Amino acid sequence: MRQDLVDRADALTREKIAPRAARYDREGKNPVESWADLQREGYLACAVPAAYGGMGLDMATYIGVIRVIARGCASTAMTLHMHSTVMRFIDALATDAQKRRYYPEVVERGKMFGSWGSEPAVSLSRTFTMETVIRAADDGWLVDGVKHFCTMALGASYYMVWCALDGSGDMANALLLALVPAESPGISTDGMWDTLGMRATFSPSVTLSGVRIAKDATLGKPGSATSVGVVEGFALGYAAVYVGIAEAAFEFTSDYVKKRVVKPENIPVAHDPAVQRQIGDLEARLDVARLLLHDSASRWEGADVAQRGHLANRAKYLATEIGLHVTSQALQIAGGRGAYKDYPVERAFRDLRTASLMPPTMDRMVEGMGKIALGLGGGMFQFGAQRTAGPKTG
């Protein structure tokens, strides 16, 4: 693990990214200034291999970076994680020519890549069945479908769209990732994104109608996206975001009780044994989440696909459980003033509650963990038996 790079990201976050977080949350807009800061420091290319000019971070260092950024702005951390996971898919599936085409867009020009998988009728915790269809057309492809929770819409320069190859039957052989330029004709959005938390991830629904892309704009062979051990990294990164959010709430509340004095006592409420017990409990829980997150990330490179699914499941499960508890209790300890928008503990509570809805669900995670414990195998996700036909164009 490169602790120096984690520390540098932490300093950047405290100095520049965190002070903007409340404004981006209030406005519900993409954190473009924070992306620019990350680009200047090289972090937009943290998952780009060194051979192509990026940082090429190992998973432990990468997770450390995401975690400290999430302490200051959960939305910035989440969008960086989405973008970085696309970089990992390019590394695992793209040809050298594709890497030489797309990586400079990030390294040299600071472009962001979004990942759009969610759909109205699809639960990614249950299956990877996609209704968005990609079909061969002339010398390229046509993409048709509707995507929900399209992170970085109107902000990223490319969108990695999860599609089903028309006529391929079951999703195990049909799933195909398409890199769609943001300016492509046929992309439209209602722009609706007014949510409880994670507001600056700006993730409205998007419709793709006869969107034409080049023949070389797809990654790998149909069905290969889930066999390279990258998709499991989504959940591990989510866990890092959750832990970072919880750490921020804990840090605020711990500092707050040291300063808060309630009459008739003339000493801070931190001297109250009840408060001390509550703080001690939260710190111990956070230690568990941090240790398990670090252990999973440290073992990542040496793990196969099934093992990565297990490592991600356990990290996300504990980070969710502990994160929800810590942010809720931190708000409770702060009391009524903690509900004011001026205080970051309120935003941490909302962001954690919203971010923890991301797949896989709690039930799916513990089911997968139980199968491993019982020697029954099983991965993080499963495929639907048959793809539903997507919309057609005239």
C-alpha positions as YAML, in Angstrom:
chain: A
units: angstrom
residues:
- id: 1
  name: MET
  ca: [0.00, 0.00, 0.00]
- id: 2
  name: ARG
  ca: [1.29, 3.47, -0.94]
- id: 3
  name: GLN
  ca: [0.46, 5.42, 2.22]
- id: 4
  name: ASP
  ca: [2.01, 8.58, 0.76]
- id: 5
  name: LEU
  ca: [-0.59, 8.63, -2.03]
- id: 6
  name: VAL
  ca: [-3.42, 8.07, 0.45]
- id: 7
  name: ASP
  ca: [-2.09, 10.89, 2.64]
- id: 8
  name: ARG
  ca: [-1.82, 13.21, -0.37]
- id: 9
  name: ALA
  ca: [-5.44, 12.46, -1.33]
- id: 10
  name: ASP
  ca: [-6.48, 13.13, 2.27]
- id: 11
  name: ALA
  ca: [-4.74, 16.52, 2.27]
- id: 12
  name: LEU
  ca: [-6.29, 17.44, -1.10]
- id: 13
  name: THR
  ca: [-9.72, 16.46, 0.21]
- id: 14
  name: ARG
  ca: [-9.47, 18.49, 3.41]
- id: 15
  name: GLU
  ca: [-8.07, 21.55, 1.63]
- id: 16
  name: LYS
  ca: [-10.19, 21.72, -1.52]
- id: 17
  name: ILE
  ca: [-12.80, 18.98, -1.96]
- id: 18
  name: ALA
  ca: [-14.51, 18.94, 1.45]
- id: 19
  name: PRO
  ca: [-15.21, 22.72, 1.55]
- id: 20
  name: ARG
  ca: [-17.32, 22.38, -1.62]
- id: 21
  name: ALA
  ca: [-19.29, 19.31, -0.55]
- id: 22
  name: ALA
  ca: [-22.20, 21.15, 1.08]
- id: 23
  name: ARG
  ca: [-22.71, 23.36, -1.98]
- id: 24
  name: TYR
  ca: [-22.69, 20.44, -4.40]
- id: 25
  name: ASP
  ca: [-25.12, 18.58, -2.13]
- id: 26
  name: ARG
  ca: [-27.43, 21.59, -2.00]
- id: 27
  name: GLU
  ca: [-27.34, 22.14, -5.77]
- id: 28
  name: GLY
  ca: [-27.45, 18.45, -6.75]
- id: 29
  name: LYS
  ca: [-24.81, 18.97, -9.45]
- id: 30
  name: ASN
  ca: [-21.77, 17.05, -10.65]
- id: 31
  name: PRO
  ca: [-18.67, 18.02, -8.59]
- id: 32
  name: VAL
  ca: [-16.72, 19.21, -11.64]
- id: 33
  name: GLU
  ca: [-14.30, 21.44, -9.70]
- id: 34
  name: SER
  ca: [-13.36, 18.52, -7.48]
- id: 35
  name: TRP
  ca: [-12.84, 16.34, -10.55]
- id: 36
  name: ALA
  ca: [-10.47, 19.00, -11.86]
- id: 37
  name: ASP
  ca: [-8.51, 18.92, -8.60]
- id: 38
  name: LEU
  ca: [-8.26, 15.14, -8.80]
- id: 39
  name: GLN
  ca: [-7.07, 15.40, -12.40]
- id: 40
  name: ARG
  ca: [-4.34, 17.91, -11.52]
- id: 41
  name: GLU
  ca: [-3.04, 15.54, -8.84]
- id: 42
  name: GLY
  ca: [-3.25, 12.48, -11.10]
- id: 43
  name: TYR
  ca: [-6.07, 10.70, -9.25]
- id: 44
  name: LEU
  ca: [-8.45, 10.49, -12.20]
- id: 45
  name: ALA
  ca: [-5.87, 8.07, -13.61]
- id: 46
  name: CYS
  ca: [-5.39, 6.13, -10.37]
- id: 47
  name: ALA
  ca: [-6.76, 2.94, -11.99]
- id: 48
  name: VAL
  ca: [-5.04, 3.49, -15.34]
- id: 49
  name: PRO
  ca: [-1.99, 1.20, -15.70]
- id: 50
  name: ALA
  ca: [1.41, 2.87, -15.36]
- id: 51
  name: ALA
  ca: [2.30, 1.66, -18.86]
- id: 52
  name: TYR
  ca: [-0.37, 4.03, -20.20]
- id: 53
  name: GLY
  ca: [0.61, 7.00, -18.04]
- id: 54
  name: GLY
  ca: [-1.59, 6.37, -15.00]
- id: 55
  name: MET
  ca: [-0.90, 5.66, -11.35]
- id: 56
  name: GLY
  ca: [-1.75, 1.97, -11.64]
- id: 57
  name: LEU
  ca: [-2.64, 1.76, -7.95]
- id: 58
  name: ASP
  ca: [-2.87, -1.59, -6.23]
- id: 59
  name: MET
  ca: [-6.29, -2.26, -4.72]
- id: 60
  name: ALA
  ca: [-5.25, -1.54, -1.13]
- id: 61
  name: THR
  ca: [-3.92, 1.92, -2.04]
- id: 62
  name: TYR
  ca: [-6.89, 2.62, -4.29]
- id: 63
  name: ILE
  ca: [-9.40, 1.73, -1.58]
- id: 64
  name: GLY
  ca: [-7.48, 3.94, 0.86]
- id: 65
  name: VAL
  ca: [-7.74, 6.86, -1.57]
- id: 66
  name: ILE
  ca: [-11.49, 6.38, -2.11]
- id: 67
  name: ARG
  ca: [-12.06, 6.14, 1.64]
- id: 68
  name: VAL
  ca: [-10.30, 9.42, 2.52]
- id: 69
  name: ILE
  ca: [-11.99, 11.32, -0.30]
- id: 70
  name: ALA
  ca: [-15.37, 10.03, 0.94]
- id: 71
  name: ARG
  ca: [-14.65, 11.59, 4.32]
- id: 72
  name: GLY
  ca: [-14.83, 15.00, 2.68]
- id: 73
  name: CYS
  ca: [-17.32, 14.44, -0.14]
- id: 74
  name: ALA
  ca: [-19.07, 11.12, -0.65]
- id: 75
  name: SER
  ca: [-20.31, 12.08, -4.11]
- id: 76
  name: THR
  ca: [-16.83, 12.94, -5.35]
- id: 77
  name: ALA
  ca: [-15.52, 9.63, -4.02]
- id: 78
  name: MET
  ca: [-18.36, 7.67, -5.58]
- id: 79
  name: THR
  ca: [-18.00, 9.27, -8.99]
- id: 80
  name: LEU
  ca: [-14.24, 8.69, -8.93]
- id: 81
  name: HIS
  ca: [-14.90, 5.05, -8.05]
- id: 82
  name: MET
  ca: [-17.40, 4.58, -10.89]
- id: 83
  name: HIS
  ca: [-14.97, 6.18, -13.34]
- id: 84
  name: SER
  ca: [-12.03, 4.13, -12.04]
- id: 85
  name: THR
  ca: [-13.96, 0.87, -12.35]
- id: 86
  name: VAL
  ca: [-14.49, 1.64, -16.05]
- id: 87
  name: MET
  ca: [-10.71, 2.08, -16.30]
- id: 88
  name: ARG
  ca: [-10.30, -1.41, -14.81]
- id: 89
  name: PHE
  ca: [-12.75, -2.86, -17.33]
- id: 90
  name: ILE
  ca: [-10.74, -1.27, -20.14]
- id: 91
  name: ASP
  ca: [-7.57, -2.77, -18.68]
- id: 92
  name: ALA
  ca: [-9.15, -6.24, -18.45]
- id: 93
  name: LEU
  ca: [-11.12, -6.35, -21.72]
- id: 94
  name: ALA
  ca: [-9.88, -3.76, -24.21]
- id: 95
  name: THR
  ca: [-7.43, -4.28, -27.04]
- id: 96
  name: ASP
  ca: [-4.16, -2.38, -26.98]
- id: 97
  name: ALA
  ca: [-5.53, -0.08, -29.67]
- id: 98
  name: GLN
  ca: [-8.56, 0.71, -27.49]
- id: 99
  name: LYS
  ca: [-6.33, 1.40, -24.48]
- id: 100
  name: ARG
  ca: [-4.21, 3.77, -26.54]
- id: 101
  name: ARG
  ca: [-7.41, 5.50, -27.63]
- id: 102
  name: TYR
  ca: [-9.27, 5.83, -24.32]
- id: 103
  name: TYR
  ca: [-6.58, 6.14, -21.64]
- id: 104
  name: PRO
  ca: [-5.16, 9.43, -23.00]
- id: 105
  name: GLU
  ca: [-8.67, 10.87, -22.71]
- id: 106
  name: VAL
  ca: [-8.22, 10.52, -18.95]
- id: 107
  name: VAL
  ca: [-4.48, 10.96, -18.44]
- id: 108
  name: GLU
  ca: [-3.99, 13.90, -20.79]
- id: 109
  name: ARG
  ca: [-7.43, 15.48, -21.05]
- id: 110
  name: GLY
  ca: [-9.06, 14.73, -17.71]
- id: 111
  name: LYS
  ca: [-12.18, 13.11, -19.13]
- id: 112
  name: MET
  ca: [-14.61, 11.18, -16.90]
- id: 113
  name: PHE
  ca: [-16.20, 7.82, -17.76]
- id: 114
  name: GLY
  ca: [-19.54, 6.78, -16.25]
- id: 115
  name: SER
  ca: [-20.95, 3.26, -15.86]
- id: 116
  name: TRP
  ca: [-24.65, 2.74, -16.61]
- id: 117
  name: GLY
  ca: [-26.07, -0.66, -15.71]
- id: 118
  name: SER
  ca: [-29.29, -0.13, -13.73]
- id: 119
  name: GLU
  ca: [-32.63, -0.42, -15.53]
- id: 120
  name: PRO
  ca: [-36.29, 0.13, -14.51]
- id: 121
  name: ALA
  ca: [-37.26, -3.56, -14.53]
- id: 122
  name: VAL
  ca: [-33.92, -5.09, -13.51]
- id: 123
  name: SER
  ca: [-32.55, -5.76, -10.02]
- id: 124
  name: LEU
  ca: [-28.77, -6.03, -10.24]
- id: 125
  name: SER
  ca: [-28.78, -7.76, -6.87]
- id: 126
  name: ARG
  ca: [-30.78, -10.59, -8.44]
- id: 127
  name: THR
  ca: [-29.61, -10.85, -12.03]
- id: 128
  name: PHE
  ca: [-27.62, -9.18, -14.78]
- id: 129
  name: THR
  ca: [-30.48, -9.46, -17.27]
- id: 130
  name: MET
  ca: [-30.38, -6.34, -19.45]
- id: 131
  name: GLU
  ca: [-33.20, -4.93, -21.55]
- id: 132
  name: THR
  ca: [-30.99, -2.36, -23.25]
- id: 133
  name: VAL
  ca: [-30.14, -3.87, -26.63]
- id: 134
  name: ILE
  ca: [-27.09, -3.47, -28.82]
- id: 135
  name: ARG
  ca: [-27.28, -4.66, -32.42]
- id: 136
  name: ALA
  ca: [-24.90, -4.60, -35.38]
- id: 137
  name: ALA
  ca: [-25.74, -1.89, -37.94]
- id: 138
  name: ASP
  ca: [-23.69, -1.18, -41.04]
- id: 139
  name: ASP
  ca: [-20.12, -0.56, -39.87]
- id: 140
  name: GLY
  ca: [-21.00, -0.02, -36.20]
- id: 141
  name: TRP
  ca: [-23.61, -0.65, -33.50]
- id: 142
  name: LEU
  ca: [-26.99, 0.74, -32.51]
- id: 143
  name: VAL
  ca: [-27.95, 0.97, -28.82]
- id: 144
  name: ASP
  ca: [-31.56, 1.23, -27.58]
- id: 145
  name: GLY
  ca: [-32.85, 1.19, -24.03]
- id: 146
  name: VAL
  ca: [-33.56, 3.03, -20.80]
- id: 147
  name: LYS
  ca: [-31.09, 3.28, -17.94]
- id: 148
  name: HIS
  ca: [-31.77, 4.42, -14.36]
- id: 149
  name: PHE
  ca: [-29.34, 5.92, -11.84]
- id: 150
  name: CYS
  ca: [-27.01, 7.14, -14.60]
- id: 151
  name: THR
  ca: [-24.18, 8.52, -12.49]
- id: 152
  name: MET
  ca: [-22.38, 11.56, -13.92]
- id: 153
  name: ALA
  ca: [-25.03, 12.13, -16.60]
- id: 154
  name: LEU
  ca: [-24.34, 15.45, -18.35]
- id: 155
  name: GLY
  ca: [-20.91, 15.44, -16.72]
- id: 156
  name: ALA
  ca: [-18.90, 12.48, -17.99]
- id: 157
  name: SER
  ca: [-17.46, 12.38, -21.51]
- id: 158
  name: TYR
  ca: [-18.11, 8.67, -22.08]
- id: 159
  name: TYR
  ca: [-20.67, 6.25, -20.68]
- id: 160
  name: MET
  ca: [-19.99, 2.53, -20.39]
- id: 161
  name: VAL
  ca: [-23.46, 1.16, -21.11]
- id: 162
  name: TRP
  ca: [-24.33, -2.40, -20.09]
- id: 163
  name: CYS
  ca: [-26.19, -4.00, -23.00]
- id: 164
  name: ALA
  ca: [-27.57, -7.32, -24.27]
- id: 165
  name: LEU
  ca: [-26.39, -8.37, -27.71]
- id: 166
  name: ASP
  ca: [-29.47, -8.77, -29.86]
- id: 167
  name: GLY
  ca: [-30.25, -12.42, -30.72]
- id: 168
  name: SER
  ca: [-27.77, -13.95, -28.26]
- id: 169
  name: GLY
  ca: [-30.32, -15.54, -25.92]
- id: 170
  name: ASP
  ca: [-29.12, -16.04, -22.33]
- id: 171
  name: MET
  ca: [-27.26, -13.17, -20.66]
- id: 172
  name: ALA
  ca: [-24.18, -15.30, -19.92]
- id: 173
  name: ASN
  ca: [-23.45, -15.01, -23.65]
- id: 174
  name: ALA
  ca: [-25.15, -11.70, -24.38]
- id: 175
  name: LEU
  ca: [-23.82, -9.12, -21.90]
- id: 176
  name: LEU
  ca: [-21.71, -6.57, -23.74]
- id: 177
  name: LEU
  ca: [-20.18, -3.29, -22.53]
- id: 178
  name: ALA
  ca: [-20.40, -0.36, -24.96]
- id: 179
  name: LEU
  ca: [-18.45, 2.90, -24.62]
- id: 180
  name: VAL
  ca: [-20.83, 5.62, -25.76]
- id: 181
  name: PRO
  ca: [-19.55, 9.19, -26.26]
- id: 182
  name: ALA
  ca: [-21.65, 11.67, -24.30]
- id: 183
  name: GLU
  ca: [-22.34, 13.83, -27.34]
- id: 184
  name: SER
  ca: [-23.85, 10.94, -29.35]
- id: 185
  name: PRO
  ca: [-27.21, 11.79, -30.97]
- id: 186
  name: GLY
  ca: [-30.13, 9.84, -29.49]
- id: 187
  name: ILE
  ca: [-29.24, 10.26, -25.79]
- id: 188
  name: SER
  ca: [-31.88, 12.10, -23.75]
- id: 189
  name: THR
  ca: [-32.63, 12.55, -20.06]
- id: 190
  name: ASP
  ca: [-35.40, 14.00, -17.94]
- id: 191
  name: GLY
  ca: [-32.71, 15.46, -15.69]
- id: 192
  name: MET
  ca: [-34.66, 14.46, -12.57]
- id: 193
  name: TRP
  ca: [-32.38, 13.86, -9.58]
- id: 194
  name: ASP
  ca: [-33.80, 15.11, -6.28]
- id: 195
  name: THR
  ca: [-32.81, 12.48, -3.75]
- id: 196
  name: LEU
  ca: [-32.26, 12.01, -0.02]
- id: 197
  name: GLY
  ca: [-28.48, 11.86, -0.32]
- id: 198
  name: MET
  ca: [-25.54, 11.36, -2.72]
- id: 199
  name: ARG
  ca: [-27.05, 14.31, -4.52]
- id: 200
  name: ALA
  ca: [-23.87, 15.37, -6.32]
- id: 201
  name: THR
  ca: [-23.56, 12.03, -8.09]
- id: 202
  name: PHE
  ca: [-26.33, 13.40, -10.37]
- id: 203
  name: SER
  ca: [-27.85, 10.15, -11.61]
- id: 204
  name: PRO
  ca: [-31.10, 10.72, -13.54]
- id: 205
  name: SER
  ca: [-32.74, 8.29, -15.95]
- id: 206
  name: VAL
  ca: [-31.46, 8.29, -19.52]
- id: 207
  name: THR
  ca: [-33.05, 6.99, -22.73]
- id: 208
  name: LEU
  ca: [-30.89, 5.78, -25.61]
- id: 209
  name: SER
  ca: [-32.77, 5.75, -28.92]
- id: 210
  name: GLY
  ca: [-30.90, 4.46, -31.94]
- id: 211
  name: VAL
  ca: [-27.58, 5.65, -30.55]
- id: 212
  name: ARG
  ca: [-24.88, 4.81, -33.07]
- id: 213
  name: ILE
  ca: [-21.36, 3.94, -31.95]
- id: 214
  name: ALA
  ca: [-18.28, 2.68, -33.77]
- id: 215
  name: LYS
  ca: [-17.60, -1.01, -34.26]
- id: 216
  name: ASP
  ca: [-14.54, -0.84, -31.99]
- id: 217
  name: ALA
  ca: [-16.45, 0.84, -29.13]
- id: 218
  name: THR
  ca: [-17.36, -2.38, -27.29]
- id: 219
  name: LEU
  ca: [-15.15, -4.10, -24.71]
- id: 220
  name: GLY
  ca: [-14.27, -7.79, -24.99]
- id: 221
  name: LYS
  ca: [-16.43, -10.62, -26.20]
- id: 222
  name: PRO
  ca: [-20.12, -10.97, -25.28]
- id: 223
  name: GLY
  ca: [-20.42, -12.46, -21.81]
- id: 224
  name: SER
  ca: [-16.81, -11.74, -20.82]
- id: 225
  name: ALA
  ca: [-17.47, -8.75, -18.55]
- id: 226
  name: THR
  ca: [-18.37, -10.85, -15.51]
- id: 227
  name: SER
  ca: [-15.50, -13.31, -15.81]
- id: 228
  name: VAL
  ca: [-12.53, -10.98, -15.29]
- id: 229
  name: GLY
  ca: [-12.97, -10.10, -11.60]
- id: 230
  name: VAL
  ca: [-13.69, -6.39, -12.14]
- id: 231
  name: VAL
  ca: [-17.43, -6.14, -11.48]
- id: 232
  name: GLU
  ca: [-16.86, -7.38, -7.91]
- id: 233
  name: GLY
  ca: [-14.75, -4.28, -7.33]
- id: 234
  name: PHE
  ca: [-17.86, -2.10, -7.49]
- id: 235
  name: ALA
  ca: [-18.98, -3.42, -4.10]
- id: 236
  name: LEU
  ca: [-15.52, -3.14, -2.55]
- id: 237
  name: GLY
  ca: [-15.36, 0.52, -3.56]
- id: 238
  name: TYR
  ca: [-18.84, 1.11, -2.18]
- id: 239
  name: ALA
  ca: [-17.62, -0.28, 1.14]
- id: 240
  name: ALA
  ca: [-14.73, 2.21, 1.11]
- id: 241
  name: VAL
  ca: [-17.18, 5.07, 0.52]
- id: 242
  name: TYR
  ca: [-19.41, 3.90, 3.38]
- id: 243
  name: VAL
  ca: [-16.50, 3.67, 5.80]
- id: 244
  name: GLY
  ca: [-15.26, 7.12, 4.78]
- id: 245
  name: ILE
  ca: [-18.70, 8.65, 5.31]
- id: 246
  name: ALA
  ca: [-18.99, 7.03, 8.75]
- id: 247
  name: GLU
  ca: [-15.51, 8.24, 9.69]
- id: 248
  name: ALA
  ca: [-16.50, 11.79, 8.79]
- id: 249
  name: ALA
  ca: [-19.61, 11.61, 10.99]
- id: 250
  name: PHE
  ca: [-17.59, 10.16, 13.87]
- id: 251
  name: GLU
  ca: [-14.86, 12.80, 13.50]
- id: 252
  name: PHE
  ca: [-17.39, 15.64, 13.57]
- id: 253
  name: THR
  ca: [-19.31, 14.33, 16.58]
- id: 254
  name: SER
  ca: [-16.18, 13.51, 18.57]
- id: 255
  name: ASP
  ca: [-14.95, 17.06, 18.07]
- id: 256
  name: TYR
  ca: [-18.40, 18.51, 18.75]
- id: 257
  name: VAL
  ca: [-18.82, 16.89, 22.18]
- id: 258
  name: LYS
  ca: [-15.40, 18.21, 23.22]
- id: 259
  name: LYS
  ca: [-16.61, 21.78, 22.63]
- id: 260
  name: ARG
  ca: [-20.30, 21.57, 23.53]
- id: 261
  name: VAL
  ca: [-21.07, 22.87, 27.04]
- id: 262
  name: VAL
  ca: [-24.58, 22.58, 28.50]
- id: 263
  name: LYS
  ca: [-25.64, 24.57, 31.57]
- id: 264
  name: PRO
  ca: [-25.51, 24.31, 34.54]
- id: 265
  name: GLU
  ca: [-22.31, 22.27, 34.00]
- id: 266
  name: ASN
  ca: [-19.32, 24.24, 32.85]
- id: 267
  name: ILE
  ca: [-17.50, 21.33, 31.25]
- id: 268
  name: PRO
  ca: [-17.87, 19.82, 27.77]
- id: 269
  name: VAL
  ca: [-20.39, 17.00, 27.38]
- id: 270
  name: ALA
  ca: [-17.44, 14.77, 26.44]
- id: 271
  name: HIS
  ca: [-16.93, 14.35, 30.17]
- id: 272
  name: ASP
  ca: [-20.28, 12.61, 30.51]
- id: 273
  name: PRO
  ca: [-19.67, 8.84, 30.97]
- id: 274
  name: ALA
  ca: [-22.72, 8.05, 28.83]
- id: 275
  name: VAL
  ca: [-21.24, 10.03, 25.93]
- id: 276
  name: GLN
  ca: [-17.87, 8.39, 26.47]
- id: 277
  name: ARG
  ca: [-19.47, 4.94, 26.23]
- id: 278
  name: GLN
  ca: [-21.27, 5.89, 23.02]
- id: 279
  name: ILE
  ca: [-18.12, 7.26, 21.43]
- id: 280
  name: GLY
  ca: [-16.13, 4.21, 22.49]
- id: 281
  name: ASP
  ca: [-18.71, 1.90, 20.93]
- id: 282
  name: LEU
  ca: [-18.65, 3.78, 17.62]
- id: 283
  name: GLU
  ca: [-14.86, 3.82, 17.48]
- id: 284
  name: ALA
  ca: [-14.68, 0.06, 18.03]
- id: 285
  name: ARG
  ca: [-17.23, -0.59, 15.29]
- id: 286
  name: LEU
  ca: [-15.35, 1.65, 12.87]
- id: 287
  name: ASP
  ca: [-12.14, -0.22, 13.64]
- id: 288
  name: VAL
  ca: [-13.85, -3.47, 12.62]
- id: 289
  name: ALA
  ca: [-15.07, -1.97, 9.33]
- id: 290
  name: ARG
  ca: [-11.66, -0.47, 8.53]
- id: 291
  name: LEU
  ca: [-9.77, -3.67, 9.31]
- id: 292
  name: LEU
  ca: [-12.06, -5.85, 7.22]
- id: 293
  name: LEU
  ca: [-12.01, -3.37, 4.33]
- id: 294
  name: HIS
  ca: [-8.20, -3.26, 4.38]
- id: 295
  name: ASP
  ca: [-7.94, -7.04, 4.62]
- id: 296
  name: SER
  ca: [-10.25, -7.55, 1.63]
- id: 297
  name: ALA
  ca: [-8.37, -4.97, -0.44]
- id: 298
  name: SER
  ca: [-4.98, -6.42, 0.50]
- id: 299
  name: ARG
  ca: [-6.02, -9.90, -0.64]
- id: 300
  name: TRP
  ca: [-7.65, -8.70, -3.87]
- id: 301
  name: GLU
  ca: [-4.85, -9.14, -6.40]
- id: 302
  name: GLY
  ca: [-4.26, -12.77, -5.41]
- id: 303
  name: ALA
  ca: [-7.95, -13.75, -5.45]
- id: 304
  name: ASP
  ca: [-9.94, -15.36, -8.27]
- id: 305
  name: VAL
  ca: [-13.37, -14.12, -9.35]
- id: 306
  name: ALA
  ca: [-15.35, -16.11, -6.76]
- id: 307
  name: GLN
  ca: [-12.96, -15.12, -3.98]
- id: 308
  name: ARG
  ca: [-13.21, -11.47, -4.97]
- id: 309
  name: GLY
  ca: [-16.98, -11.73, -4.74]
- id: 310
  name: HIS
  ca: [-16.65, -13.06, -1.19]
- id: 311
  name: LEU
  ca: [-14.10, -10.41, -0.19]
- id: 312
  name: ALA
  ca: [-16.35, -7.66, -1.54]
- id: 313
  name: ASN
  ca: [-19.52, -9.09, 0.02]
- id: 314
  name: ARG
  ca: [-18.13, -9.25, 3.52]
- id: 315
  name: ALA
  ca: [-16.54, -5.78, 3.30]
- id: 316
  name: LYS
  ca: [-19.71, -4.16, 1.95]
- id: 317
  name: TYR
  ca: [-21.96, -6.01, 4.39]
- id: 318
  name: LEU
  ca: [-20.00, -4.87, 7.45]
- id: 319
  name: ALA
  ca: [-19.46, -1.37, 6.08]
- id: 320
  name: THR
  ca: [-23.21, -1.04, 5.50]
- id: 321
  name: GLU
  ca: [-24.23, -2.32, 8.93]
- id: 322
  name: ILE
  ca: [-21.60, -0.34, 10.79]
- id: 323
  name: GLY
  ca: [-21.89, 2.76, 8.62]
- id: 324
  name: LEU
  ca: [-25.64, 3.04, 9.14]
- id: 325
  name: HIS
  ca: [-25.21, 2.58, 12.88]
- id: 326
  name: VAL
  ca: [-22.35, 5.06, 13.22]
- id: 327
  name: THR
  ca: [-23.97, 7.86, 11.20]
- id: 328
  name: SER
  ca: [-27.29, 7.42, 13.01]
- id: 329
  name: GLN
  ca: [-25.71, 7.43, 16.46]
- id: 330
  name: ALA
  ca: [-23.33, 10.27, 15.61]
- id: 331
  name: LEU
  ca: [-26.34, 12.39, 14.66]
- id: 332
  name: GLN
  ca: [-28.13, 11.36, 17.85]
- id: 333
  name: ILE
  ca: [-25.16, 12.27, 20.03]
- id: 334
  name: ALA
  ca: [-24.85, 15.67, 18.36]
- id: 335
  name: GLY
  ca: [-28.50, 16.29, 19.18]
- id: 336
  name: GLY
  ca: [-30.89, 18.72, 17.55]
- id: 337
  name: ARG
  ca: [-28.16, 20.96, 16.19]
- id: 338
  name: GLY
  ca: [-26.83, 18.02, 14.20]
- id: 339
  name: ALA
  ca: [-29.88, 18.23, 11.95]
- id: 340
  name: TYR
  ca: [-28.83, 21.63, 10.61]
- id: 341
  name: LYS
  ca: [-27.42, 21.72, 7.10]
- id: 342
  name: ASP
  ca: [-24.46, 23.67, 8.49]
- id: 343
  name: TYR
  ca: [-23.17, 20.51, 10.12]
- id: 344
  name: PRO
  ca: [-21.66, 17.69, 8.00]
- id: 345
  name: VAL
  ca: [-23.06, 14.93, 10.23]
- id: 346
  name: GLU
  ca: [-26.52, 15.55, 8.73]
- id: 347
  name: ARG
  ca: [-25.18, 15.09, 5.19]
- id: 348
  name: ALA
  ca: [-23.22, 12.00, 6.25]
- id: 349
  name: PHE
  ca: [-26.42, 10.45, 7.60]
- id: 350
  name: ARG
  ca: [-28.29, 11.11, 4.34]
- id: 351
  name: ASP
  ca: [-25.42, 10.04, 2.10]
- id: 352
  name: LEU
  ca: [-24.84, 6.76, 3.91]
- id: 353
  name: ARG
  ca: [-28.52, 5.85, 3.94]
- id: 354
  name: THR
  ca: [-28.74, 6.52, 0.18]
- id: 355
  name: ALA
  ca: [-25.42, 4.99, -0.90]
- id: 356
  name: SER
  ca: [-26.05, 1.79, 1.04]
- id: 357
  name: LEU
  ca: [-28.99, 1.01, -1.27]
- id: 358
  name: MET
  ca: [-26.55, 0.14, -4.05]
- id: 359
  name: PRO
  ca: [-26.32, -3.53, -5.07]
- id: 360
  name: PRO
  ca: [-25.78, -6.16, -3.96]
- id: 361
  name: THR
  ca: [-28.45, -5.98, -1.24]
- id: 362
  name: MET
  ca: [-27.86, -7.10, 2.33]
- id: 363
  name: ASP
  ca: [-29.77, -10.33, 1.71]
- id: 364
  name: ARG
  ca: [-27.74, -11.12, -1.39]
- id: 365
  name: MET
  ca: [-24.47, -10.44, 0.41]
- id: 366
  name: VAL
  ca: [-25.16, -12.66, 3.40]
- id: 367
  name: GLU
  ca: [-26.58, -15.36, 1.12]
- id: 368
  name: GLY
  ca: [-23.33, -15.40, -0.86]
- id: 369
  name: MET
  ca: [-21.26, -15.40, 2.31]
- id: 370
  name: GLY
  ca: [-23.33, -18.28, 3.69]
- id: 371
  name: LYS
  ca: [-22.85, -20.35, 0.55]
- id: 372
  name: ILE
  ca: [-19.09, -19.92, 0.82]
- id: 373
  name: ALA
  ca: [-19.16, -20.86, 4.51]
- id: 374
  name: LEU
  ca: [-21.18, -24.00, 3.71]
- id: 375
  name: GLY
  ca: [-18.95, -25.00, 0.81]
- id: 376
  name: LEU
  ca: [-21.73, -24.48, -1.74]
- id: 377
  name: GLY
  ca: [-19.81, -22.07, -3.97]
- id: 378
  name: GLY
  ca: [-21.70, -19.27, -5.67]
- id: 379
  name: GLY
  ca: [-20.68, -15.83, -6.88]
- id: 380
  name: MET
  ca: [-21.81, -12.30, -6.13]
- id: 381
  name: PHE
  ca: [-24.38, -12.12, -8.94]
- id: 382
  name: GLN
  ca: [-26.37, -14.43, -11.17]
- id: 383
  name: PHE
  ca: [-27.78, -14.25, -14.69]
- id: 384
  name: GLY
  ca: [-31.36, -14.41, -15.84]
- id: 385
  name: ALA
  ca: [-32.09, -17.41, -18.04]
- id: 386
  name: GLN
  ca: [-33.41, -15.40, -20.94]
- id: 387
  name: ARG
  ca: [-33.01, -11.84, -22.14]
- id: 388
  name: THR
  ca: [-36.14, -9.78, -22.65]
- id: 389
  name: ALA
  ca: [-36.32, -8.10, -26.03]
- id: 390
  name: GLY
  ca: [-35.52, -4.42, -25.87]
- id: 391
  name: PRO
  ca: [-37.13, -1.51, -27.70]
- id: 392
  name: LYS
  ca: [-36.89, -1.36, -31.48]
- id: 393
  name: THR
  ca: [-36.28, 1.65, -33.66]
- id: 394
  name: GLY
  ca: [-38.16, 2.47, -36.77]
...
